[in-house]
Amino acid sequence: MMAPFGLMSVGANLLAKSLALFSSASVVRCSCVAPVLKSFSTTTGGPPKRPLTAYITYVKEMHPNISRQNPGVKNVDIVRKLAQQWKMLTPEQKQPFQDASLASKEQYKLEVEKYKAQLSPAQTAALAIEKRQKVAKRKAIRRKKELNSLGKPKRPRSAFNIFMSEHFEEAKGNNMQTKMKSLRDDWERFSATQKQMYIQLAEDDKVRYKNEIKSWEEHMIEIGREDLVRRKERRAIKANATKDRKQKSKVTVLKAKAPKKKTETAVKKTVKSAKK
């Protein structure tokens, strides 16, 4: 069987012997031939397709044969087993797949240069915009995951969102779009009295969020993550903290300057001196 993009060839008998799906000792012996690289373009004139990593190359190479040998095994179980086997491979056993991946990366660079050379200035600009959008999207996803891991409170829901979450399952329609339209129509037909309950719930949720986000942002400043705090709130929290420190410092100074209370003996001596 030819490897993806014609990168390597492995004997079927060797695969069956070395990669039995439920074998306890799985050893891969891969003999690679000189790579015969193909174009990465998925469509005529389209952008080159990114090259595979060494691990994905390994999975692509081994998966079909394992699947034929175990027709009753689910695909997810096969991939999981291949992932375990990949971890067990020695650096020498992984080397052919890494070499193939490196060769595909070099070919990818050539394909990218060739692709960019044929673009017009307008197409180049559009490609740059698309790249920036993808980078921004990835950053947003990573930031969202980070905020979730740090326990950032969820934003308050609107009255309609609360209504929608309560009635989504019973809404008319077979898909998300039709259900949303049905709920929107129902909401617009509601009287002010019918909406009042959800409006009040939304107001309560705003109070919940205000209290939770304040505590959370104060904690973020304490642990040195001021970058996650809203700019306006950051200034307010810092100002309050500075004010508290100044007040504590002032109290300490006043206590230090305050005269010590006279002892009972000292008071008596003062009285006697006054009588004389």
Secondary structure, 3 states (H helix, E strand, C coil): CECHHHCCECCHHHHHHHCCCCCCCCCCCCCCCCCCCCCCECCCCCCECCCCCHHHHHHHHHHHHHHHHCCCCCHHHHHHHHHHHHHHCCHHHHHHHHHHHHHHHHHHHHHHHHHHHCCCHHHHHHHHHHHHHHHHHHHHHHHHHHHHHCCCCCCCCCHHHHHHHHHCCCCCCCCHHHHHHHHHHHHHHCCHHHHHHHHHHHHHHHHHHHHHHHHHHHHHHHCCCHHHCCHHHHHHHHHHHHHHHHHHHHHHHHHHHCCCCCCHHHHHHHHHHHHC
